[in-house]
Amino acid sequence: MLENEFYRQRMRAYSMYASLNEQRAALLEAVQIRGSVFGDG
């Protein structure tokens, strides 16, 4: 039972991480194009 919960939580964490990467992809691309995090690059 505990092992199933461990794997369920692990898969949830991987899913959340993948979602985060998708959401921040546009931001990271904009920073790379600008050359600065602050926009005054």
C-alpha positions as CSV (number, residue, x, y, z in Angstrom):
1,M,0.0,0.0,0.0
2,L,2.7,2.5,0.9
3,E,4.7,1.5,-2.2
4,N,1.7,2.3,-4.4
5,E,1.3,5.7,-2.7
6,F,5.1,6.4,-3.3
7,Y,4.8,5.7,-7.0
8,R,1.6,7.7,-7.3
9,Q,3.2,10.7,-5.7
10,R,6.3,10.3,-7.8
11,M,4.3,10.3,-11.0
12,R,2.4,13.3,-9.8
13,A,5.7,15.1,-9.2
14,Y,7.0,14.2,-12.7
15,S,3.7,15.4,-14.2
16,M,3.9,18.7,-12.4
17,Y,7.6,19.2,-13.4
18,A,6.7,18.5,-17.1
19,S,3.8,21.0,-16.9
20,L,6.1,23.6,-15.3
21,N,8.6,23.2,-18.2
22,E,5.9,23.7,-20.8
23,Q,4.6,26.8,-19.0
24,R,8.0,28.4,-18.7
25,A,9.3,27.6,-22.2
26,A,8.1,30.9,-23.7
27,L,9.6,32.8,-20.8
28,L,13.0,31.1,-21.2
29,E,12.9,31.8,-24.9
30,A,12.2,35.5,-24.4
31,V,15.1,35.8,-22.0
32,Q,17.4,34.1,-24.4
33,I,16.3,36.4,-27.2
34,R,16.7,39.5,-25.1
35,G,19.9,38.4,-23.5
36,S,18.7,39.5,-20.1
37,V,16.2,38.5,-17.4
38,F,15.4,42.1,-16.7
39,G,14.7,43.2,-20.2
40,D,17.3,46.0,-20.3
41,G,20.0,43.8,-21.8
